Every structure is written in C-alpha cells, then in structure tokens.
Amino acid sequence: MRYEIRVDGEMSDELTTAFPELKTFVVPTQTVLYGPVDDEAHLYGLLVRFQSLGLRVAEFRQLPE
C-alpha cells in the first residue's frame, strides 16, 4: 500500500529524517510525505511518530496502486 500524508507547515530537513521510508515535497502551507506503508502496524507507527514530534497531520490517504 502507498500513502500520502499532508502535514501543516514546512518540515525541516531534521524532521524529515525521522521518516526515512517516505519521500517529501513542500506545497504552500504543507509538507507532503508519500511512500509505501507495509501494514497496519507501520501505519500506526507513523502516526505515533508524527504525534511525538508535535506535527499536525492534515490529511492521510491511501494512494491507488
């Protein structure tokens, strides 16, 4: 499964290194992360990482294969 995650604001390079399995790009007012998510445990782990870093997830969606 591939997912796209949109986070409010522009993430620093240091913050993006906390998500090595995801690629990133910036759009106005948001950072977009995308890439493969192996399973439900990986998905919840990503959410925990976002929360622990104080990032606000604006959108989290599965991408078509």
N, CA, C and O atoms as a CHARMM CRD file, in Angstrom:
* protein
*
  260
    1    1 MET  N      0.83400  -1.17100   0.00000 PROA 1      0.00000
    2    1 MET  CA     0.00000   0.00000   0.00000 PROA 1      0.00000
    3    1 MET  C      0.88300   1.24000   0.00000 PROA 1      0.00000
    4    1 MET  O      1.93300   1.27700   0.64100 PROA 1      0.00000
    5    2 ARG  N      0.43700   2.24600  -0.72600 PROA 2      0.00000
    6    2 ARG  CA     1.13300   3.53200  -0.73800 PROA 2      0.00000
    7    2 ARG  C      0.21700   4.57600  -0.12900 PROA 2      0.00000
    8    2 ARG  O     -0.99400   4.57000  -0.35300 PROA 2      0.00000
    9    3 TYR  N      0.80600   5.46300   0.63900 PROA 3      0.00000
   10    3 TYR  CA     0.03800   6.50500   1.31500 PROA 3      0.00000
   11    3 TYR  C      0.63500   7.87200   1.04000 PROA 3      0.00000
   12    3 TYR  O      1.82200   8.01400   0.74600 PROA 3      0.00000
   13    4 GLU  N     -0.23200   8.87800   1.14700 PROA 4      0.00000
   14    4 GLU  CA     0.17600  10.27700   1.10700 PROA 4      0.00000
   15    4 GLU  C     -0.25800  10.90400   2.41800 PROA 4      0.00000
   16    4 GLU  O     -1.40800  10.76600   2.83600 PROA 4      0.00000
   17    5 ILE  N      0.67300  11.59700   3.06400 PROA 5      0.00000
   18    5 ILE  CA     0.39500  12.24900   4.34000 PROA 5      0.00000
   19    5 ILE  C      0.71800  13.72700   4.17800 PROA 5      0.00000
   20    5 ILE  O      1.82000  14.08500   3.76400 PROA 5      0.00000
   21    6 ARG  N     -0.23900  14.58000   4.50200 PROA 6      0.00000
   22    6 ARG  CA    -0.02100  16.03000   4.44000 PROA 6      0.00000
   23    6 ARG  C      0.05000  16.57600   5.85600 PROA 6      0.00000
   24    6 ARG  O     -0.84100  16.35900   6.67800 PROA 6      0.00000
   25    7 VAL  N      1.14300  17.29700   6.11500 PROA 7      0.00000
   26    7 VAL  CA     1.40500  17.86200   7.43200 PROA 7      0.00000
   27    7 VAL  C      1.35900  19.38500   7.31200 PROA 7      0.00000
   28    7 VAL  O      1.91200  19.95100   6.36900 PROA 7      0.00000
   29    8 ASP  N      0.70800  20.04300   8.25600 PROA 8      0.00000
   30    8 ASP  CA     0.66300  21.50200   8.24300 PROA 8      0.00000
   31    8 ASP  C      2.05300  22.07500   8.44700 PROA 8      0.00000
   32    8 ASP  O      2.80400  21.61500   9.30700 PROA 8      0.00000
   33    9 GLY  N      2.39100  23.08100   7.65300 PROA 9      0.00000
   34    9 GLY  CA     3.67500  23.75700   7.76300 PROA 9      0.00000
   35    9 GLY  C      4.76400  23.08000   6.96000 PROA 9      0.00000
   36    9 GLY  O      4.56800  22.01000   6.38300 PROA 9      0.00000
   37   10 GLU  N      5.90900  23.72500   6.93700 PROA 10     0.00000
   38   10 GLU  CA     7.06500  23.18400   6.22400 PROA 10     0.00000
   39   10 GLU  C      7.97800  22.48500   7.22600 PROA 10     0.00000
   40   10 GLU  O      8.50800  23.11700   8.13900 PROA 10     0.00000
   41   11 MET  N      8.15600  21.18800   7.05100 PROA 11     0.00000
   42   11 MET  CA     9.01700  20.41600   7.94400 PROA 11     0.00000
   43   11 MET  C     10.48000  20.70700   7.63500 PROA 11     0.00000
   44   11 MET  O     10.86200  20.85300   6.47400 PROA 11     0.00000
   45   12 SER  N     11.29000  20.79100   8.67800 PROA 12     0.00000
   46   12 SER  CA    12.72800  20.99700   8.49800 PROA 12     0.00000
   47   12 SER  C     13.36000  19.70400   7.96100 PROA 12     0.00000
   48   12 SER  O     12.75900  18.63000   8.00900 PROA 12     0.00000
   49   13 ASP  N     14.57600  19.84200   7.45500 PROA 13     0.00000
   50   13 ASP  CA    15.31800  18.66000   6.99500 PROA 13     0.00000
   51   13 ASP  C     15.50700  17.67200   8.13800 PROA 13     0.00000
   52   13 ASP  O     15.44600  16.45800   7.94100 PROA 13     0.00000
   53   14 GLU  N     15.73500  18.20200   9.32600 PROA 14     0.00000
   54   14 GLU  CA    15.92500  17.34800  10.50200 PROA 14     0.00000
   55   14 GLU  C     14.67100  16.52600  10.79000 PROA 14     0.00000
   56   14 GLU  O     14.76700  15.33800  11.09800 PROA 14     0.00000
   57   15 LEU  N     13.50000  17.14700  10.69100 PROA 15     0.00000
   58   15 LEU  CA    12.25700  16.41000  10.93500 PROA 15     0.00000
   59   15 LEU  C     12.00300  15.35800   9.85900 PROA 15     0.00000
   60   15 LEU  O     11.54200  14.26000  10.17100 PROA 15     0.00000
   61   16 THR  N     12.29300  15.67100   8.61400 PROA 16     0.00000
   62   16 THR  CA    12.03500  14.69300   7.54900 PROA 16     0.00000
   63   16 THR  C     12.90900  13.44900   7.69600 PROA 16     0.00000
   64   16 THR  O     12.54200  12.38000   7.20800 PROA 16     0.00000
   65   17 THR  N     14.05700  13.57000   8.35700 PROA 17     0.00000
   66   17 THR  CA    14.90700  12.38700   8.55700 PROA 17     0.00000
   67   17 THR  C     14.26200  11.38600   9.51600 PROA 17     0.00000
   68   17 THR  O     14.68800  10.23300   9.58000 PROA 17     0.00000
   69   18 ALA  N     13.24600  11.81000  10.25600 PROA 18     0.00000
   70   18 ALA  CA    12.53100  10.89100  11.14500 PROA 18     0.00000
   71   18 ALA  C     11.63500   9.93300  10.35300 PROA 18     0.00000
   72   18 ALA  O     11.07100   8.99400  10.91500 PROA 18     0.00000
   73   19 PHE  N     11.51200  10.17900   9.04500 PROA 19     0.00000
   74   19 PHE  CA    10.66500   9.35300   8.18000 PROA 19     0.00000
   75   19 PHE  C     11.47100   8.90200   6.95800 PROA 19     0.00000
   76   19 PHE  O     11.15000   9.29000   5.83500 PROA 19     0.00000
   77   20 PRO  N     12.51400   8.08900   7.16300 PROA 20     0.00000
   78   20 PRO  CA    13.40100   7.72200   6.05000 PROA 20     0.00000
   79   20 PRO  C     12.72000   6.89600   4.96600 PROA 20     0.00000
   80   20 PRO  O     13.19200   6.85100   3.83000 PROA 20     0.00000
   81   21 GLU  N     11.61600   6.24500   5.31000 PROA 21     0.00000
   82   21 GLU  CA    10.93100   5.41400   4.32000 PROA 21     0.00000
   83   21 GLU  C     10.01500   6.20400   3.39800 PROA 21     0.00000
   84   21 GLU  O      9.45100   5.64500   2.45700 PROA 21     0.00000
   85   22 LEU  N      9.86100   7.49800   3.65700 PROA 22     0.00000
   86   22 LEU  CA     8.95100   8.32600   2.87600 PROA 22     0.00000
   87   22 LEU  C      9.71000   9.42000   2.13200 PROA 22     0.00000
   88   22 LEU  O     10.72000   9.93200   2.61600 PROA 22     0.00000
   89   23 LYS  N      9.21200   9.76700   0.95700 PROA 23     0.00000
   90   23 LYS  CA     9.74900  10.89200   0.18800 PROA 23     0.00000
   91   23 LYS  C      8.91300  12.12300   0.55500 PROA 23     0.00000
   92   23 LYS  O      7.77000  11.99600   0.99300 PROA 23     0.00000
   93   24 THR  N      9.48800  13.30700   0.37300 PROA 24     0.00000
   94   24 THR  CA     8.78000  14.52800   0.76100 PROA 24     0.00000
   95   24 THR  C      8.89100  15.59400  -0.31000 PROA 24     0.00000
   96   24 THR  O      9.83300  15.61000  -1.10200 PROA 24     0.00000
   97   25 PHE  N      7.90700  16.48400  -0.31900 PROA 25     0.00000
   98   25 PHE  CA     7.98300  17.72800  -1.06900 PROA 25     0.00000
   99   25 PHE  C      7.07900  18.73100  -0.36900 PROA 25     0.00000
  100   25 PHE  O      6.19800  18.36100   0.40700 PROA 25     0.00000
  101   26 VAL  N      7.31200  20.00000  -0.65400 PROA 26     0.00000
  102   26 VAL  CA     6.57400  21.07100   0.00500 PROA 26     0.00000
  103   26 VAL  C      5.64300  21.73100  -0.99700 PROA 26     0.00000
  104   26 VAL  O      6.02300  22.01700  -2.13200 PROA 26     0.00000
  105   27 VAL  N      4.41100  21.96700  -0.55000 PROA 27     0.00000
  106   27 VAL  CA     3.43200  22.76500  -1.28600 PROA 27     0.00000
  107   27 VAL  C      3.08800  23.93200  -0.36300 PROA 27     0.00000
  108   27 VAL  O      3.41800  23.88600   0.82200 PROA 27     0.00000
  109   28 PRO  N      2.43400  24.97600  -0.87300 PROA 28     0.00000
  110   28 PRO  CA     2.12800  26.10200   0.01200 PROA 28     0.00000
  111   28 PRO  C      1.40800  25.65100   1.28700 PROA 28     0.00000
  112   28 PRO  O      0.36000  25.00900   1.22500 PROA 28     0.00000
  113   29 THR  N      1.96800  25.98400   2.40300 PROA 29     0.00000
  114   29 THR  CA     1.46500  25.75600   3.76700 PROA 29     0.00000
  115   29 THR  C      1.50600  24.30700   4.24500 PROA 29     0.00000
  116   29 THR  O      1.04300  24.02500   5.35000 PROA 29     0.00000
  117   30 GLN  N      2.04700  23.37400   3.44700 PROA 30     0.00000
  118   30 GLN  CA     2.07500  21.97300   3.87000 PROA 30     0.00000
  119   30 GLN  C      3.32900  21.26800   3.36500 PROA 30     0.00000
  120   30 GLN  O      3.93400  21.66200   2.36800 PROA 30     0.00000
  121   31 THR  N      3.69800  20.20900   4.08900 PROA 31     0.00000
  122   31 THR  CA     4.70800  19.26200   3.62500 PROA 31     0.00000
  123   31 THR  C      3.97500  17.97200   3.29700 PROA 31     0.00000
  124   31 THR  O      3.15500  17.49500   4.08200 PROA 31     0.00000
  125   32 VAL  N      4.27500  17.41100   2.13600 PROA 32     0.00000
  126   32 VAL  CA     3.64200  16.16900   1.69100 PROA 32     0.00000
  127   32 VAL  C      4.67900  15.06100   1.77200 PROA 32     0.00000
  128   32 VAL  O      5.77400  15.17500   1.22300 PROA 32     0.00000
  129   33 LEU  N      4.31800  13.98900   2.46400 PROA 33     0.00000
  130   33 LEU  CA     5.15900  12.79700   2.55500 PROA 33     0.00000
  131   33 LEU  C      4.40600  11.67300   1.85900 PROA 33     0.00000
  132   33 LEU  O      3.18300  11.58700   1.96900 PROA 33     0.00000
  133   34 TYR  N      5.12100  10.81400   1.14500 PROA 34     0.00000
  134   34 TYR  CA     4.45100   9.71800   0.44700 PROA 34     0.00000
  135   34 TYR  C      5.39600   8.53700   0.31200 PROA 34     0.00000
  136   34 TYR  O      6.61900   8.67500   0.30200 PROA 34     0.00000
  137   35 GLY  N      4.77500   7.37600   0.20800 PROA 35     0.00000
  138   35 GLY  CA     5.57000   6.17900   0.02900 PROA 35     0.00000
  139   35 GLY  C      4.85600   4.94500   0.52100 PROA 35     0.00000
  140   35 GLY  O      3.68400   5.00000   0.89400 PROA 35     0.00000
  141   36 PRO  N      5.56600   3.82500   0.52400 PROA 36     0.00000
  142   36 PRO  CA     4.95700   2.55500   0.91000 PROA 36     0.00000
  143   36 PRO  C      4.73600   2.46300   2.41800 PROA 36     0.00000
  144   36 PRO  O      5.54900   2.93600   3.21200 PROA 36     0.00000
  145   37 VAL  N      3.63600   1.85300   2.78600 PROA 37     0.00000
  146   37 VAL  CA     3.33400   1.52000   4.18100 PROA 37     0.00000
  147   37 VAL  C      3.07000   0.02300   4.19400 PROA 37     0.00000
  148   37 VAL  O      2.13800  -0.45300   3.54500 PROA 37     0.00000
  149   38 ASP  N      3.88200  -0.71300   4.92500 PROA 38     0.00000
  150   38 ASP  CA     3.86900  -2.17100   4.85900 PROA 38     0.00000
  151   38 ASP  C      2.59400  -2.81400   5.38400 PROA 38     0.00000
  152   38 ASP  O      2.05100  -3.73300   4.77000 PROA 38     0.00000
  153   39 ASP  N      2.12400  -2.32500   6.52000 PROA 39     0.00000
  154   39 ASP  CA     0.95600  -2.95000   7.14000 PROA 39     0.00000
  155   39 ASP  C      0.35500  -1.98400   8.15400 PROA 39     0.00000
  156   39 ASP  O      0.80600  -0.84700   8.28700 PROA 39     0.00000
  157   40 GLU  N     -0.66000  -2.44600   8.86300 PROA 40     0.00000
  158   40 GLU  CA    -1.36200  -1.59500   9.82100 PROA 40     0.00000
  159   40 GLU  C     -0.44100  -1.13600  10.95200 PROA 40     0.00000
  160   40 GLU  O     -0.54100   0.00300  11.40800 PROA 40     0.00000
  161   41 ALA  N      0.44700  -2.00800  11.40200 PROA 41     0.00000
  162   41 ALA  CA     1.37900  -1.63900  12.46900 PROA 41     0.00000
  163   41 ALA  C      2.29500  -0.49800  12.01600 PROA 41     0.00000
  164   41 ALA  O      2.57500   0.41800  12.78800 PROA 41     0.00000
  165   42 HSD  N      2.75100  -0.55500  10.78800 PROA 42     0.00000
  166   42 HSD  CA     3.60000   0.50900  10.23000 PROA 42     0.00000
  167   42 HSD  C      2.81500   1.81400  10.16100 PROA 42     0.00000
  168   42 HSD  O      3.34000   2.87800  10.49000 PROA 42     0.00000
  169   43 LEU  N      1.56100   1.72900   9.73400 PROA 43     0.00000
  170   43 LEU  CA     0.69600   2.90000   9.64000 PROA 43     0.00000
  171   43 LEU  C      0.53700   3.57700  10.99500 PROA 43     0.00000
  172   43 LEU  O      0.69800   4.79200  11.10600 PROA 43     0.00000
  173   44 TYR  N      0.22300   2.79800  12.02200 PROA 44     0.00000
  174   44 TYR  CA     0.06000   3.35900  13.36200 PROA 44     0.00000
  175   44 TYR  C      1.38400   3.89100  13.90200 PROA 44     0.00000
  176   44 TYR  O      1.40700   4.88800  14.62300 PROA 44     0.00000
  177   45 GLY  N      2.47700   3.23100  13.55800 PROA 45     0.00000
  178   45 GLY  CA     3.79100   3.71400  13.96500 PROA 45     0.00000
  179   45 GLY  C      4.10800   5.07800  13.38400 PROA 45     0.00000
  180   45 GLY  O      4.68800   5.92700  14.06100 PROA 45     0.00000
  181   46 LEU  N      3.72700   5.29400  12.11800 PROA 46     0.00000
  182   46 LEU  CA     3.90800   6.60800  11.50200 PROA 46     0.00000
  183   46 LEU  C      3.10800   7.67000  12.24800 PROA 46     0.00000
  184   46 LEU  O      3.61300   8.75500  12.53900 PROA 46     0.00000
  185   47 LEU  N      1.86500   7.34600  12.55000 PROA 47     0.00000
  186   47 LEU  CA     1.02100   8.30500  13.27000 PROA 47     0.00000
  187   47 LEU  C      1.62300   8.66000  14.63200 PROA 47     0.00000
  188   47 LEU  O      1.59500   9.82200  15.03800 PROA 47     0.00000
  189   48 VAL  N      2.15800   7.68200  15.32400 PROA 48     0.00000
  190   48 VAL  CA     2.79000   7.92300  16.62200 PROA 48     0.00000
  191   48 VAL  C      4.00700   8.83800  16.45100 PROA 48     0.00000
  192   48 VAL  O      4.22200   9.73900  17.26200 PROA 48     0.00000
  193   49 ARG  N      4.80600   8.61000  15.39700 PROA 49     0.00000
  194   49 ARG  CA     5.98000   9.45600  15.14700 PROA 49     0.00000
  195   49 ARG  C      5.56700  10.90000  14.89300 PROA 49     0.00000
  196   49 ARG  O      6.17000  11.82800  15.43100 PROA 49     0.00000
  197   50 PHE  N      4.52400  11.08900  14.06200 PROA 50     0.00000
  198   50 PHE  CA     4.03900  12.44900  13.80200 PROA 50     0.00000
  199   50 PHE  C      3.61700  13.11900  15.10400 PROA 50     0.00000
  200   50 PHE  O      3.97800  14.26700  15.36600 PROA 50     0.00000
  201   51 GLN  N      2.86100  12.40500  15.90700 PROA 51     0.00000
  202   51 GLN  CA     2.36500  12.95900  17.15800 PROA 51     0.00000
  203   51 GLN  C      3.51600  13.28400  18.11500 PROA 51     0.00000
  204   51 GLN  O      3.53300  14.35000  18.73000 PROA 51     0.00000
  205   52 SER  N      4.47100  12.36700  18.23800 PROA 52     0.00000
  206   52 SER  CA     5.56900  12.58000  19.18200 PROA 52     0.00000
  207   52 SER  C      6.45900  13.75200  18.77200 PROA 52     0.00000
  208   52 SER  O      7.12400  14.34800  19.61900 PROA 52     0.00000
  209   53 LEU  N      6.47800  14.08600  17.48100 PROA 53     0.00000
  210   53 LEU  CA     7.26700  15.21900  17.00300 PROA 53     0.00000
  211   53 LEU  C      6.46400  16.51800  16.99500 PROA 53     0.00000
  212   53 LEU  O      6.97400  17.56700  16.60300 PROA 53     0.00000
  213   54 GLY  N      5.20400  16.44300  17.42900 PROA 54     0.00000
  214   54 GLY  CA     4.36700  17.63500  17.51100 PROA 54     0.00000
  215   54 GLY  C      3.87200  18.13000  16.16500 PROA 54     0.00000
  216   54 GLY  O      3.56300  19.31000  16.00600 PROA 54     0.00000
  217   55 LEU  N      3.79600  17.21600  15.18600 PROA 55     0.00000
  218   55 LEU  CA     3.33900  17.59000  13.84800 PROA 55     0.00000
  219   55 LEU  C      1.83800  17.35400  13.71700 PROA 55     0.00000
  220   55 LEU  O      1.31000  16.35700  14.20800 PROA 55     0.00000
  221   56 ARG  N      1.15900  18.28200  13.05100 PROA 56     0.00000
  222   56 ARG  CA    -0.28900  18.14700  12.84200 PROA 56     0.00000
  223   56 ARG  C     -0.53800  17.55500  11.46200 PROA 56     0.00000
  224   56 ARG  O     -0.23100  18.18400  10.44900 PROA 56     0.00000
  225   57 VAL  N     -1.09100  16.35200  11.42100 PROA 57     0.00000
  226   57 VAL  CA    -1.43000  15.69500  10.16300 PROA 57     0.00000
  227   57 VAL  C     -2.75800  16.25800   9.68200 PROA 57     0.00000
  228   57 VAL  O     -3.77800  16.13400  10.36000 PROA 57     0.00000
  229   58 ALA  N     -2.73900  16.87500   8.51200 PROA 58     0.00000
  230   58 ALA  CA    -3.94300  17.46700   7.92900 PROA 58     0.00000
  231   58 ALA  C     -4.71000  16.44200   7.10100 PROA 58     0.00000
  232   58 ALA  O     -5.93900  16.48200   7.03400 PROA 58     0.00000
  233   59 GLU  N     -3.98200  15.52700   6.47300 PROA 59     0.00000
  234   59 GLU  CA    -4.63500  14.51700   5.62900 PROA 59     0.00000
  235   59 GLU  C     -3.76600  13.28300   5.56000 PROA 59     0.00000
  236   59 GLU  O     -2.53900  13.37700   5.50900 PROA 59     0.00000
  237   60 PHE  N     -4.39700  12.13300   5.55900 PROA 60     0.00000
  238   60 PHE  CA    -3.70800  10.85200   5.49900 PROA 60     0.00000
  239   60 PHE  C     -4.54900   9.98300   4.57100 PROA 60     0.00000
  240   60 PHE  O     -5.67200   9.62200   4.92300 PROA 60     0.00000
  241   61 ARG  N     -4.02800   9.63900   3.39000 PROA 61     0.00000
  242   61 ARG  CA    -4.86400   8.86800   2.47600 PROA 61     0.00000
  243   61 ARG  C     -4.07100   7.82600   1.71600 PROA 61     0.00000
  244   61 ARG  O     -2.88600   7.98900   1.42400 PROA 61     0.00000
  245   62 GLN  N     -4.77500   6.74500   1.40600 PROA 62     0.00000
  246   62 GLN  CA    -4.17200   5.66300   0.62600 PROA 62     0.00000
  247   62 GLN  C     -4.19500   6.07300  -0.83800 PROA 62     0.00000
  248   62 GLN  O     -5.19800   6.59100  -1.32900 PROA 62     0.00000
  249   63 LEU  N     -3.09200   5.84000  -1.53200 PROA 63     0.00000
  250   63 LEU  CA    -2.99900   6.14200  -2.95900 PROA 63     0.00000
  251   63 LEU  C     -3.32300   4.89800  -3.76800 PROA 63     0.00000
  252   63 LEU  O     -3.07500   3.77700  -3.32400 PROA 63     0.00000
  253   64 PRO  N     -3.87500   5.09900  -4.95100 PROA 64     0.00000
  254   64 PRO  CA    -4.13700   3.93200  -5.81300 PROA 64     0.00000
  255   64 PRO  C     -2.81800   3.30600  -6.24300 PROA 64     0.00000
  256   64 PRO  O     -1.80900   3.99200  -6.40100 PROA 64     0.00000
  257   65 GLU  N     -2.84700   2.02800  -6.42300 PROA 65     0.00000
  258   65 GLU  CA    -1.62900   1.29900  -6.85000 PROA 65     0.00000
  259   65 GLU  C     -1.29700   1.53900  -8.29000 PROA 65     0.00000
  260   65 GLU  O     -0.31100   1.00200  -8.79400 PROA 65     0.00000
